[in-house]
Amino acid sequence: MALDRELARHIVASVDAGFAEQIEFTKSLIRFPSTRGNEHTIQDFVFGALRDRGYAMDRFAMEPDAIGRHVGGAPFSDQHSTAPIVVGIHRPRRETGRSLILQAHVDVVPTGPSDMWRTPPFDPVIEGDWLFGRGSGDMKAGHAANIFALDALRRAGLQPAATVYVQSVVEEESTGNGALMTHLRGYKADAVLIPEPEDEKLVRANVGVLWFDVEVRGVPAHVREMSDGTNAIDAAYRVVAALRAIEADWNAQKTGRPHFENEPHPINLNLGKIQGGDWASSVPSWCRISCRISIYPGITAAEAAREIAECVADFARSDRFLANNPPRVTFGGFYSEGYVLQPGSEAEAVLDRAHETVIGKPLESFMTAGYLDTRVYALYDQVPALCYGPIARSIHAADESVSLPSVERITKTMALFIAEWCGLESAESR
């Protein structure tokens, strides 16, 4: 049943009353340089913020063996974060509503060259309606919105009449193992909401993602006898051309796939990193390329990985040098399947009503070609997994920023969603 209009206005006003504090909290999150492996201190901060609000607390580490046994687990490496997962748990006095997971990640991607930023990336700055800083959009504004949507209910004298798990995870930008670890820990709810920066829209379909390396060995030589050697970097370029062919083939397979067939280029291969050689005057004996490619929902990571490995092997057999020096393909990082959110769930209907109350128009949905942690809950818990969040610019780029008016709108939407989905009871003093 839709919320009473007067109650909805009361909750919306409560978000307004706490929004200045929410901005300051978001800025505090941005100040932590929480790149991969450096999330311990921000997780301590989040733990304290949730504990101080009276939530029951859980803090736990990744379990590599359990993750490795799961079909959705990504391989571990020396770069894998050891920071803990943090969960704050709201338990009502009487469980009469539907339970909910609110999740966000604290890890951010590297900043790139600092001189490409107008201001230091971990020094949050507000210019007009935009809050700048690495992670401002992806997704520290959403992380704060999870907490402050619940704060708004409490400020209004209310609290959810169902269990709510506020989950703060790592490894979202590299493996997805943090979200999977909460699943393996046993956290499950009737619905999940993750406020990634999705332009105030609902993600209807999401690609799977694979990370892989291709290592090519050459034959070293002094450049004066360059013809006696074989340049591993040049050979790696030829492998990239073969991978571009598989990218084109996968894009051609979009026909007949709902949510993808009208996209101009739904499958993206990114050559994200290249290393090779040891000396400018030596023919390089090695080259390693690190790639990311997306896959359609319904195709497993194992199937896609096998096709990539076969593509590289087939090409190598046709190459005069690589036929006798086959490249080595290894998979590390993302190893995840995509998903489609089927329409018609009550959770989506509740979010639609909340969105329309705040924003004044029906909720739109779309396909996004990036990884999302909602895949864990959509695929393995098979519950409505809603990804919906604020307008942001330049995520993963220089001068990343998030729209503060949009953050305020989606926080209001989230508070109304929680109120209707979970039901309400009077807030107990903590």
N, C-alpha and C positions, 0 to 999 in steps of 0.2 A: 504494500500500500504506500502511495506517495506521501511524502512528509506534509504535515500541516504547513500552510503558507507562513503563518506567524512564527512557527518554530524555525522554518527555513531562514526567515529574515533574521531571527535571533542568532542563529549559528553563523550566518554570513557576517553579521556585524561583529561577532566575536573574532572571526578571522581578521577583520579590519583592525580590531583593537590590538591584536598581537603582531601585526605585520612588521612594524619597525623592529621589534625584537627578532622576528624571523629573519629579516635581512642581515642583522648583525650576526646571528648564528650561522647563516650561510657564509658570510665573509670569514668567520672563524674556521669553517671547514676548508675554504679555499686556501687559507694560509698554510695548511699542512701540505708539503710537497709529496703527496702520497702516490708517487709512481710505484711501479711493480716492485715489491719487496720492501718498500719503505712505508707501509701502512700501519705499523704497530702503534705509533703515537696517536694517529687519528682514531684508531679503533679504541684506544684507551679513553680518548676524549668522548667518543660516542657512548662508550660503556658508562662513563660518569654521568653524561647527560640523561641517559635513560634510567639509570639507577636513582638519580636525584629526583626523578619524576615518580618514583615509587614502583616501577615495574619490577617484576621478578626477572632475574638476569641469568643468562647462560653465555659462557664464552668458551670456545672449543677450537681445537686445531683441525687441520685437514688430516684425513686418513688415507694415505696413498694406496694402500692395499684395497680398501673398500671402493675407492674411486676407480682404481684400475680394473676391478671386476665388473663394474657397471658399464653397460653399453654406451652410456652418454658421457663416460669419463674421458678426459683428455690426458695425454701422457705428461708425466712429471719431468722436469729438467732442473739443472742447477739454478736456473733463473726463476723457478716457481716460488711464489711468495710463501713465507712461513708465518705471516700475520694471522691472528685468530679471526674467527667468525664471531660476531656479537649479535645476540638476540635479546630484546626486551619483550616481556610477556605481560599483557594486560589480561587479568582474569576478572570477570564480573562477579558480583555477589550472587547472581542467579543467571544461569546460562539459558536465555530464551531466544536469542537471535542466531544469526549465521556467522561462523568464524571467518577470519580474514588474515591473510599475510600481506603486510606492507613491506616491500623490500627495496633496497638501494645498494649501490656499490660505492666504495670510497676510493678505489684505485683509479688513477688517471694515466693517460698516455704521456710520453715525454713531450717536452715543450718545443723541441727543435731549437734553432739558433735564437738566442735571446735578443739579438738586434733586429729580429723580425717582429718583435712585440713593441707596441707603443709604450707600454708600462710593464714592469716586472710581472711575469706570469703568475706568481704566487702572492702578489700584493693586490688584493681586490680593490677595484676602483669603480665608482659609479659615474657614468656620464649620461646625463639625461635619464632615459628610462632603462638603461642597460647596465648590468653588472658584469664587469670584465674579470677574467682570471681563468687559469687552467682549471677545468673541472666545474666552472660556474654552471654550464648547461649540462655537462655529461659527467656526473649527474648530482652534484652537491646541492643544487637548488631543489631537486626532487627529494633528496635525502632529508633536507630540512622540512620540506612540505609534509613528508610522512609524519614527522614528530609534531609539527605545529598544527596539522589538521586535528590530531588528537588533543593537543593543548587547547584548541579553540572550543572543542566540546566541553572540556573540563572547566574552562573559563565561563562557559554558559551554564555551569552547574550540572553537566551531563557526562555520561561515559557510555561506551559501547556495552550492550547487554549480551556480549559474546566474547569469546577469546580472540585477541588480536596479537599477532606476532610481528614485532618491528625488527626486521632482519637487516643487518649491515654486513655486507660481504666484500670479499676481495676476489681477484682473478677474473673479474667480468671482462676485462679488456684483453685477456690473453688465453684463457682456457674455459671459463664458465664453471670451473670446479668448485668455486665458493658456493654458488647457488645449489649445485648438486650435493654438496656436503650437508646443507641444511635439510635437503630431502632425505639423505641417508641417515641423518641424525634423528629423523622421525617427525620433523615438523610438517604438518599438513593442515590445510584449512579448506573451507567450502569455496573460497575464491582467492585470487591473488591480484594485487594491484601494484605495478611498478611504474613510477612516474619518470620514465626516461624522457628526454626532450623530443617530443613527437608532434610539435606544432598544434597542440590542443586537439589532436586526433587520436583515434584508437587504431592500433596496429591490428590489421586483419590477417596478414600473412607475413611470414618472416623466413628468410633464407637460413639454411645451415651454413657452417663455415669450417673450412680446413686450413690449417697452417702446415707448410712443408718446406723443407730445404732440399736443394739439389746441389751436390758437390761434384765438381769436375776436376780431374787431375790432368795436367799437361806434361810437357817435357821441358825442363829448364835448360836455358842456354844463355850465353852472353849475347847481347844484341848484335854484336859484330858478326856472329854466326847464327843469326836469327832463324835461318832456314833449317838449321839442325834441331831446333826446338819446336814445340807446339804450344801455342798460347792458350792457356786454360780459360782466360777471360773471353777470348774470341769464341772458343768452343761453347762456353756458357750462353753467349748470345744466340747461338744456333739452337740450343735447347729451349731458350725463351720463345723463339719463333714457333717451335713445335707446341709449346704450351699455349701460345696465342691461338693456334689452330683448334685446340680442344675447347678453349674459351668460346670461340666462334661457333663450334658445333653445339655446345651446351646452350648457347643463346638461341640457336636455331630450333632447339627443342621446346621453346616456350609455347608454341602453338597448342591450343587446347588445354593449357594450364590456367585455370581461373586465378585471377589476381596477378598474373605474370605476363599473359600473352599480349597485353596492350602496353607493356613497358618497353621502351626502346632497347634497353640493354640490362636485363635483370641479373645476369651473371657476370660478376667482375673479378678478373684476375689482377691482383696487385703485386708487382715486383717491389716489395717493400724494403729490401735491404740487399746490398751486394758487398762482398768482401773478396779480395783476391790479390795474389802477388805479394812480393816482399821487397822489391827494389825496382825503381824506374828503369834501370839499365839491364834488367834481367828479364828474360821471357818468363812470364808467370807460370809456376807449376801447379797452382791451385786456384780455384774460384768457388765461392759458395753463394748461392742466391737463396733468399728467404722470401717465400711467396704466401699469399692469402688468396683463396678462391671461394666463391659461394656456391651452394648447391640448392636445388629445389626441394621443398618439403616432400617427404615420401621417399627420398633417396637417402640411404644410410651413409654415414661417414665412411664406413668400410668399403661400400660399393664405389664411392667416388674416389677414395684413396687407391683402390685397385686400378681404376681406369687411368688415373694420373700416372701411376707407376708403369703401367703397360704402355702408355703414350710415350713416356721418356725412353723406355726400353726399345720400343719399335723404332723410334727415331734414331736411337744410337746405332742400331743394326744397319741403318741406311747411310751412316756417316763414316767416311773412310777412317778417320782417327778414332772416333768414339766406339766403333764396332769392336775394337780391341782394348778400349779403355772405358768401359761403360760407366756412366754417371751413377752416383749413389743418391737415392731418394729416401729421405727420412721424414717422418711425420711427428711434429711436436707442437704443442699449443692447441688451438681450437681443433676439435674433432667432433663436431656437433651436427645434429640433424635439424632441419627447419620445421616449422609447424604452420597450420592454418587454424585460426580461431573461428569455429563454426558459429554462425549467427543464431540468435534465438534464445540465448541463455538469459536467465533472470538477472544475473549479475550485469550483463551488458545493458539490459533494459533499465536497471537502477542507475547505472552510470550515465546513460542517455538522458534520463530525467534530471539528474543532478547537473549535468552539463548544460542542458537547455535552460534550466532555472537560472544559472549564473551567466551564461554567455548569450542566451536568447535565440539560439538556433539549434537544430538537431545535430547530434554527434556524427561526424564524418569518420570513415575508416579508410585505410590504405595499406599498401604493401611497402615494407621497408627492407632494403637490401643489406642490412647490417645484422650482427649478432645481437640477440636479446636473451636475458636470463629467463624470460617467461617460457622459453622452450622446455625448461625442466618440469614446470608444473603442467603445461599443456600436454606434454608427451608422457610423463611418467606418473603424475597424479591424476591426469585427465580431469582437471577442474578448470573452470573459466579462469584464464590467465590474461589479465587486462594490462596492456602497456599503453599509458596515456600520460602525457606530461607537457611541459611548457614549450614556448617558442624560444629557440636558441639559434645563435649564429656561430659559424666557424668552429664547430666542435672538431677536435683532433687537428686543429689548425692554429695559426697565430691569431691573437686577439679574440679568443673564444669569449662569448658573452651570452647572457640570458636576459630575456625581457622581464623586468620586474612586474609590470602590470599583468603579464601573462602568468607569472608565478603566483601572484595574488589570486587570479581567477581560478587557476587549477587547484590551489589550496582550498578555496571555497567549494569547488566541485567535489574534491576529495572528502572534505568534512561532511558534506551533504550525502555523498555516497556511503560513507561509513555509518552515518546516522540511520539511513534507511536499510542498508544491507544487514548491519549488525543489530539494529534496534537500539533503544536507549533506556537507560535507567539513571536515577539521580547519582551524581558523582559521590563516591565515598571519600572521606578525608584520608589522606595518606601521610 
